[in-house]
Amino acid sequence: MRKYVNSILSGMAIGIAALCFLKGGLYVGAALFAFGLSGIIYSGWPLFTGLAGFFTTKRDFAELWPILVCNGIGTFLGAVLGLDMGLEEAAAALVDVRVNRGFFGCLLPAIGCGFIMSVSVKFARQGKWIPLLLGIPTFVICGFPHCVADIAYYSVAPAAGMVKAWLGTVAGNLIGCNLPVYDRFFKIKETV
């Protein structure tokens, strides 16, 4: 039960980070977005994109999906905090881009986000914070979609077609999160 409560808290941190992005604009918002993941890592809260590249068993993989649902609940709650902040226009512009891209148009750039997330989390777990502090603003500035953060944008400015776009983002994040550790799937040996 604690894992799911913490997953909701993790989503709230990302929801608040998404509000910072909408309120602060591209560069300030991107820098402030790092609050979400750094708070999650420090607290040890489960985040779908923080775990999707590190599962080792089928059970771990199956556990990702309830975590994503709880992250979504928390993100929605975080986004609700900003409903009277006048962020609808900024959120709608972002949502329009996602919806117009559709499933595959979101899947491809979401791979970049997933890759950056796994690299950032791997080093942060070792106490090396520079990749996180630089990586999170990098994926935000590049416009790479993050499946948990996008729930905040869709909550503030819902639109037709958002579910299909979001599913593309989930798939892309999952693929990208596993690129840094692809060898565990293919058993590729390092050559020197």
C-alpha positions, 0 to 999 in steps of 0.5 A: 500500500505504501508503494502506491501512496508514494507513487501518487506523491511521485505523480504530484511532484511531476504535476507541480513540475509541469505547472512550473513549466507552464508558468515559467516558460521554456527555459525557466520552466525546464530548469524548475522541472528538475525539482520533480525528479530530484524530489522523487529520487531523494524521497525514494518514490516510485515513478514509471519512467524512473523504474521502466529501465530497471525492471529485472523480472516479469513481476517488476514489469507488471508492477510498472502499470499500477505505478503508472496509474498511481502516478497519473492520479498524483499528477492529476491532483498536482495539476488541479492545484494550478487550475486557477493559475491561468495556464489553460492557454499554455497547456492547450498549445502543448496538448495541440502539438501532442494530439496533432502528432498522434500515436507514432508522432509522440512515440518517437520523441518520447524515446529520447525522454525515456533514454534521458530519464534512465541515464539521469536516474542511474547516476542520481542513484549513485549520488551523481546529480549533474546528469539529472540537473542537465538531463531533465531540462534537456528533454523538456527543451527538446520537447520530448514528451514524458507520459506522467507529465503529459497527464498534467497538461491533458488535465489542464486542457483536455482534447480529443485524441489525447489518449492515443497521443498519450499511449504513444508517449507511454510506449516511447518512454518505455522503449527509451528507458530501456535503451541504456540497458538494452544488452540485458535483453539481447545478452550482447557481450562487451568487446574491448 
